[in-house]
């Protein structure tokens, strides 16, 4: 049978770390070319176009050490259908079930990159929106789960009064009956509005988008109409295309903060999954996040200094027309770590402190101390 | 501040495997209680209700060996908001970013279970739908990616003529321009219809649901109107709540086959992620899958015999009102393995053979041989 589809010839490249000796690495790399595309015995393929274009191509296999090789594999842009879900599927769908293979980075040609709007605000857009040019942005999370909406709104008010730029729901705030989404969004947005009138600042409140997935636009529109200033989204729970849909929506025009819930298994192994660079840099930028939360070194979680540096690079390296975005190191951050954090991340970051702001003194005082410390240490 | 929300007292239990000595396991288990709920310093919580109800409770910590403990932790049903995304978040959201913690199983009370419709067809419903009572169901996948719609429809026709009960898209069939979703669904459904008229059977075609996520209902309705018989869904790419939304939709009433793409990282480590029992049994059943695809032992992938047995149990163990579902061992399955497969899995399974059916002979003959072999070996 003949086959008349015409391929552009444009290909994108994926760099994989492959654990094993040279023979193993070669076999695994050739396996990826098949597994991630035709998933079919290569010797049964009769179409020349499929052989030439659809099957992945191993461009290079480089030895890193005795037990680690780096493969560069290219795929036709057409196999992605120019959408993020199928792009992810080609990168790592079936391969995720195999061992000793890790996606390090991708190199996407313009024809594929332009399928993604990317961050609507990005690093510079956020600074403009919040009117903060010369220091890291300040963020805090509404905690703890189980408080009533009224209690939460009081905390939001104090955060905003104390100078926090971005106040987000804890990522576990869904639609629980002790503080339903609509009620919380309306009251917390109102609290920020009132505080802004006093401070003259532009603080914003970011509710967490809960399920069900198919109601996200309804929920987000409610948030917009009731004064919310952006959204918190967990792509590990909702899917990266849901983040993209919210970021891309021209009626919403919301800045989006991405949360790492349920993403941990993709970076839990040194030789499997995604690099921190890709998972917390490239991928959320493709999906349109403006800010990317991840657990910082020395906190409750376990990302290393090197992994955090990878994330900084992933958030800011050149990615075609897609803006750089702001890293949001978090996970047990404390006010006393502000100088250390700015020293490492620089000004282009969001400093997220949660529970620690509620320790000792009043909330407003603690926020002011946080802001003062950030101002003193900014570069 | 007072807090007047009234909790039911109903709690669900999660069993976690925790790697480490007793002191480490105790600390990690207590960490889960906090991390997965209030994510806030416990000593700062003033509300008695939050302490009594919202924070997770460590019910038991049992030694398995020197370096492995099993913790049983209970959570109030209310923290889930009675939806699958937040349930998953409570089970493993932030914990996914920590090391040495694995979700083994869950025990959900009726008040939480009844929030889930579960499989619409399940094991018995599928047998009734396809009119097959006394043998495993036969399935094949449309391959390879890159064929035109016409070529694919010809393959579908031969599969159905040869006696395959369920013909599914390869999971990488999205909306690529070499075979757009709508065109493929219409032509392939038509091919099955024609073959059914000849065979008198009830074979069905299951297109893969591609992104964008927010268009799934539109896509699925198109599939329904054009004669598709069910859907293939990859919850690792689209999210488990998207699978649930498709399964629950009363206008569609589609049987759903779940595909493991991108789920591999959750089971790639012995001491991290989800058990096979939970990820390929309990969870897809909660979300409403009727059939669960996973890579079988001895194929191209790496699940072990024990892990496959776990999946059989997860698909059939008691789960309140939720039906048992059919395991779909796959991943390089061959016709010559049919006796071995039936010996291990029994009759209550879907035998999925892809590329191997296209090797040697004609497609129709190979399918008939497959069906004959299944009939001969059924119990």
Interface residues (C-beta under 8 A of the other chain):
Chain A: X1 X3 X4 X5 X31 X35 X36 X37 X38 X39 X40 X41 X44 X45 X47 X49 X50 X53 X54 X78 X79 X80 X81 X83 X84 X85 X86 X88 X89 X90 X92 X93 X94 X95 X96 X97 X98 X99 X141 X143 X144 X145 X146 X147 X148 X151 X154 X170 X171 X172 X174 X175 X176 X177 X178 X210 X211 X212 X213 X214 X216 X217 X234 X236 X237 X238 X239 X241 X242 X244 X245 X260 X261 X262 X263 X264 X265 X266 X267 X268 X269 X272 X273 X295 X300 X301 X302 X331 X354 X355 X356 X358 X359
Chain B: X1 X3 X4 X5 X31 X35 X36 X37 X38 X39 X40 X41 X44 X45 X47 X49 X50 X53 X54 X78 X79 X80 X81 X83 X84 X85 X86 X88 X89 X90 X92 X93 X94 X95 X96 X97 X98 X99 X141 X143 X144 X145 X146 X147 X148 X151 X154 X170 X171 X172 X174 X175 X176 X177 X178 X210 X211 X212 X213 X214 X216 X217 X234 X236 X237 X238 X239 X241 X242 X244 X245 X260 X261 X262 X263 X264 X265 X266 X267 X268 X269 X272 X273 X295 X300 X301 X302 X331 X354 X355 X356 X358 X359
